[in-house]
Amino acid sequence: MTITTAQNPLREGLRFERLPDPCIMVIFGASGDLTHRKLIPALYNLAYDGLLPPGFSVVGYARRPYTDEEFRQEMRAAVERFSRRQPIDPDVWETFAQGLFYFAADFHDASAYPKLGELLERIDRDRGTVGNRIYYLATPPDAYETITQLLGENGLSRPNRPESWVRLIVEKPFGHDLESAIALNEHLLRYFREDQIYRIDHYLGKETVQNILALRFANGIFEPIWNRNYIDHVQITVAETIGIEGRGGYYDRAGALRDMVQNHMLQLLSVVAMEPPIAFEADPVRDEKVKALRAIRPIRPEEVNELTVRGQYGPGFIAGRPVPGYREEPRVAPNSLTETYVALKLFIDNWRWADVPFYLRTGKRLPRRVTEIAIQFKRVPHPLFKGMITAGVEPNWLIIRIQPDEGVSLNIAAKVPGPRIRLRTVTMGFLYGTSFLVPTPDAYERLLLDCMLGDSTLFTRRDETEAAWVPITQILRGWAEAPPPEFPNYDAGTWGPPEAEQFIARDGRRWRRP
């Protein structure tokens, strides 16, 4: 018998218990790629699932001279191209599109903000959004301070009635080092309270990342062995086959360490390493993540070369297709020393993780697109099967696959059928797609809905953001004091520079091949 989504026993009892209050979301940078690819498709999917409140409205703010109707047509094309819900339901779209509006102005034009306030008040009257606002900064980072200052100076950063609320979503990158992150936080807090600010990292909205908490704290078999007594080491891999996709101007100033490690990968590390929170609520969860980040062992400048490896891709082949080297990409300096690959080893100095290495690696133009957390457990203490055939048997691995093929697997040794004792590694696991029979929601769907609900659990707090910058800034300073590397040092389509293999081999370990 075919099991439908409604009949799936793993879905029984699952329902959404609360709808957000009516509100308006103002998207600064509405003509940009993020709005087209992620934000509007995510909001349409929420509308399709019946999770948006009555009267929900979007105001797109950008310089292009669109009318409301032209904006709606462009957003329809974006949803048709990028939504996971296909084909587009015309009734759902028509209802959703009635709440789409456009405001054409420059972010730096102070005279535009009173007019924006008038538009929001008119939408409040017409659509019953009662003064609730979300401002989404989908803009280049250099516009963050200007926009928030002008919102504050024009009275738009505070509710206009006692029962209303105002929230601000800030996209990454949040600063470019510890000092700039602190300065940006201080600027935002001049105009918004901390409980109004939602610093977004879309990795925290991924179902598999959230499932790490369920895996650890809802199952009695994992948490007792989630420590230095049983775990040998942890590997976190974020591999991309793509290059910089036209972002040369930004990426050449950022590099892999700032672009990927500081936010996404340290968020994954903090969720793996945190202590059990006292409740699954915003502050208890974030308290424990901050403690884990603050426990990362300081990195002295003279240790940086021992604890990190940098790489930059040269020309090569991806899926049999020739691709250019990084220095040949548009808007990249021909002698650029920006890293497109980084591997590093971190230690968390607390009782749970003392002397357990966390290996992180990420890179562009690698052979496969994959994000995973691989936890290797220690080998069995007594070689009971010594001298028998144990070909292919490895230590136990717990693999948490973030993307693609989201799921969890556990590698164990098992006896091969037959009269002799022969062992082989086999895998137990599940995939989200086959277990729940529904497409995995996009991370932005969860995060936008949580912001509307006022749930900041999956958003980063000020102290968390700054704690994540501390080890990254230490590494950047160490690199600045070291001789410049000889780039490029790996071909596109390979697993990074040879130094990365030597880096982990020095510890008697090897990278797990996803």
Secondary structure, DSSP 8 states (H G I E B T S, - for coil): ----TTT-GGGTT----------EEEEETTTSHHIIIIIHHHHHHHHHTT-S-TT-EEEEEESS---HHHHHHHHHHHHHHH-SS-S--HHHHHHHHTTEEEEE--TT-TTHHHHHHHHHHHHHHHH--TT-EEEEE-S-GGGHHHHHHHHHHTT-SS-SSTT--EEEEE-S---SSHHHHHHHHHHHHHHS-GGGEEE--GGGGSHHHHHHHHHHHS-TTTGGG-STTTEEEEEEEEE-S---TT-HHHHHHHHHIIIIIIIIIHHHHHHHH----SSSSHHHHHHHHHHHHHTB----GGGHHHHEEEE-EESEEETTEEE--GGGSTT--TT----SEEEEEEEB-STTTTT-EEEEEEESS-SS-EEEEEEEE---SS-TTTTSB-TT----EEEEEEESS-EEEEEEEEE-SSSS-BEEEEEEEEEHHHHH-S----HHHHHHHHHHHT--TTSB-HHHHHHHHHHHHHHHHHHHHS----S--EETTSSS-HHHHHHHHTTT------
